[in-house]
Amino acid sequence: MSWLDLLRLSYPLKYVYSDEYWMIDIGPHVFPIKKYRLLYEKLLKSGVKRDCFFTPLPAQDEDILLVHSAKYIRKLKTGSLSRAEIAALELPFSPELVRFAWLTCGGTILAAKLALASGLAVHLGGGFHHAFPDHGEGFCVLNDVAVAAEKMRREGKAKRIMIVDCDVHQGNGTAFIFARQNDVFTFSIHQMDLYPAEKPRSSLDIELWSGDGDEEYLAALRAHFPRLYFQFKPQLVFYLAGADPYEKDQLGGLKLTKEGLKERDRIIIGEARRLNIPVVILLAGGYAYDVNDTVSIHLNTLKIAQRMERRLKLNRLFFSSKP
């Protein structure tokens, strides 16, 4: 058996996924809920073993309360949101939607624990960065990113956390939640002339405009990475690898190609892992006219993560074995 074969057996990427993710009925909607199942099936067909998938449990209320208000949680559980609050969600409200929100929070918490244990983990859901402490909006009921980050920080598993948000929309909820928290660095690269209208300040916002493509986007990323990793020294990175900067996305206009998105992933994931920083990958948004494009972009992200992780482990194995 070659070293590469040994490496493939010894260091499989860990995925968090639940069949419940795609079973929720939101009717005809721009949010492609079926992408979760399609991506899961693609991963199985690509050779990922079923024992590499971990099924989450819904987050505990005490975890949700680290970020969200008790009043908001009570409204969600009793179905007593106002019409305006439901309209802000831009999703049909139901008990199933509430369970989905709790479950994806649990999934991101589990992925964070797996990443801290092994270096890299993927949550096929997650990245609901528009939810605020007292309300949800923009398809986001609860902010799973903030909940998981705050839980890891409070439990002392990672005291310095960086959230690298590459969704086409600014992570307004996440920016607001951590605005006064020096131990959490929020980075967002997004389209400026796009939802949300009000954008609370992140630790660092990179503001691009409709029509900006690969060259502008990647130059902006390279200007800050790996520099930010060296300066902030995070003990855990949450990477929101949104597929919606794609040139054929319905809700964005940044015009990135699939190759440009691949290079984005190499920069964010590769530079963090070279510095031995654990990374949680969350797939966040993606609304291509053809759902298969969204699934393809997400799959590319995971293939790059797996390839870079194997190469990193192989290099370390090689150098540690030298006399």
N, C-alpha and C positions, 0 to 999 in steps of 0.2 A: 504494500500500500504506500502511495506517495505521500509526501508531507501535505500536499494540497487536499488529498482525499481525507487524511487524518483531520485536517483543519475543518473541513466541511462537516465531519461527524461531531467534532468537539465543540464548535462554536456556532450553532445555528442561531439565527436571529429570533427573538421572542416577539410574538404578536399577541395583542389583546383584541378580542372580537366576541360578539354575541349575536346569535341568529335573531334575537329580538330587535336588533338595530333596524333591520329592513322590514320587519313585520308590522310596524306602525302604519296606519292608514292616514295619509294626509291629503288624499285625493289628487287630482291633477295639480301639479305644483312645480315651480322652477327648481325647487330643492330636490335633487335626485336621490331619494331615500334608498333606491335599489342599488346604488353604487356600492354600498357596503357588501351586499351579497355577491355582486359581480366581481368585486376585487378579491373577496375570499375565495371564490371559485377559481379565479385566475392564478392565485398563489398556490392552490392545491395542484392545479394542472402544471405549474412550473416546477413542481417537485418539493414544495414545502410540506413537511410532515405535519399530520394533525396534532402531534404532541408538542409542536412549537406554538400552538395557539392556546391562550389562557382565557378562560371565561370569567368576566367580572361579575361581582355582586353590586347591587345598588349601593351608593354611598350612604353612610350613616348620617342621620340628621345633624349630629354634632359636628361632622365634617363640613356639611353645607353651611352651618352656622358660623364657621370661621370666616366666611365671606359675605353671606347673604343674611338679610334681616329676618328675625323671627316672624314679623308681620307678613313679609312676602312669602315665606315658606308656608305659613298658615293659609294664605290665600290660594296658593297653588294646590295644597292638599285638600282644601274644601271646595275648590272650583269657584271661588268667589272673586275672581279678578273682574275689574270693571270692563266695559266694552272698549274703552280707550286702551287699557292695558293689554287686552287680547289683540286689538288692532296693531299695537306696537310689535307684538311677536311676529306678525305676518305669517302665522301658521294656525290651522284650525285647532282650537284648544280641546283637550280630552284627557281623561285619566291616563290613557296610554302615552300621551305626550309627556305627562309629568313623570311617569315611570321611566320613559326614555331618557329624560334629563337626569334623573337620579342615577340611572345605570351608566350613562356616559361619564358622569363624574366619577363613579366607581371605577370605570375603565381607565381613566387617566391617572387616578391614584395608583391603580395596580401597575400600569405601565411605568410610572415614576419609580416605584419600588423595584421593578425588574431592571430598569436602566441603571439604578444605583448598584444593583447586585452584579450586573453583567457588562455594563458599559453602554449598551444601546438597546432600546426597545421601541416598539411601534404600537400605537393605538389606532386601529382602523377607523375609529370614530374620533370624537373630540375636536377641540379647537373652537368652542363656542364663545368667542371673545367679545361679543356685543352685550352680554348680560351684565347688568349693574347690581349692586347690593340689594336694591329695593325694587327692581323691575327687570324684565327681559325685553329684548327687541331684536330685530333683524335675524329671525330664525333661531335665536338663542334664548333659551329659558333660564338655564343656570350657566355660570362661567366655570366650566370644568377645569380650565387652565389655572385660574386663580385659586380654586378650591384645592387642587392637588399641590400647587406650589406652596400655599400657606400651610397645608398639612405637613409637607416635608420639612418646612422651615420650623414650625412649632415643635415638631417631634425631634428636631436636631439632626435629621438625616442629611440635610443640605442647608447650611445657613446662608449661603450666597447663591441666588438663583437668577438666571437670565432667561427672559422670554424673547425669542427671536421670531417675530411675526411677519411672515412673508405672504400672507393673504392679501388680495388686491384691496381689501377694505381695511381701514385703520381699526385697530383693536381698541375701540373707545372704552368699553367696559373694563378691560384689563388695565388700561392706562389710568383710568379713574381710581380703580381699587388700590393700585400700588403707588399712587402719586406721592405719598409721603413716607414711603418705605425705602430706606437707603440700601437694604439688603436684597432688594429685587430690582433688577435692571430690565426695563421694558424697551425693546427695540421694535419699531414698526416701519417697514418700507411698503408704501401703498400709493394708490392713485388719489391725488388730492381733490380733483373735480368729480367726486363720487361720494355716495353714502359712506359714513354718516355725515350729516351736514355740520354738526358740532363735533369737533375732535379734541377731547382732552389731551393735554400734552403728555407724551410718553417720555421716558428718560432720553430717548433719541428718536425723532421722527424723520424719515427720509421721504420727501414729498415729490412724487412724480406726476406727470400729466398724461392725459389721454393721447395716445399715439406714440409715447415713448416705448421703445422696443428693447431688444436684447442688449445693445451696446450701452445705452444710458443706464439701464437697470443693473447690469453686471459691473459696470464701472463704479456705480454707487455702492454696491456691496463690497467690492474689493477695497474701496477706500476706508472701510470700517472693520473688515474681518481679514486676518485674525486679530487686528489691533485691539478691538474691544474685549476679546477673550483674555489677552495679556493684561489689559488694564484693570478690568473688573474682577478677574479670577473667579468665575462662577464655579460652584461645586456641582451644579446640575443645569442643563439647558433644556428648555421646552421649545421645540422647533415646530411652528405652525407652517406646514408645507402646502399652503393653499394651491389648488390647481387653477384658480380663477384669474391670475395674470395672463393666462393663455390668450392668444390672438383671436380665438373663436369662442370666447366665453360670452354668455348672454348678459352678464352683469358687470363686466369690466371692459376697459379699453386700453390696457397697457401693451397689447400686441406682442407679448413674448412668444417665441416659438417653443416647441417641445425641446429642442436642443438647448435653448437658453435656460429653460426651467431645469434641465439636467445639470447644467453648469452651476446654477444657483444652489442646487442640492449638494453638489460636490464642495462648494465653498463653505456652506454653513455646517454641514455634517463633517466633512473631512478635516477642516481646521480644528473643530472642537475635539474630535477623536484623536488627532495627532497630539493634542495637548492632554490627552487622557481625561477629558471632561465627559461625564456621562450625558447622553442625549436621549430625550423622549421625543419621538416623532409623532405629531398629530396631523391628520390630513386636512382638517379645516374645510374651506370652501372649494367649490368647483361646479360650474354651471354651463358647461359647453353645450352647444346646440345638439351635439351627439354625445350621449352619456358615455359611449365607448371611448371618446377622447379624454374625458375626465378620468375614467378608470385607467386608461393608458398612462396618463401623467402621474397618477398616484403610484401605479405599478413601477414606473421608471424610478421614482423616488426610492422605493423599497429595494429595487435591484441595485441601485447605486449604494444605498446604505449597506446592504449585504456584502457587495463587492469590496467596499472600502474597509469594512470591519474585518473581513477575511484577510485582506492584504496587511492591515495593521497587525493583526494577531500573528500572521506568518512572519512578518519582519521581527516582531518581538521574540517569537519562538526561535528564529534563526540566530539573532544576536545573543540571546540568553544561553544558547547552546555552544557558542564559540568558546574555545579554551582561553 
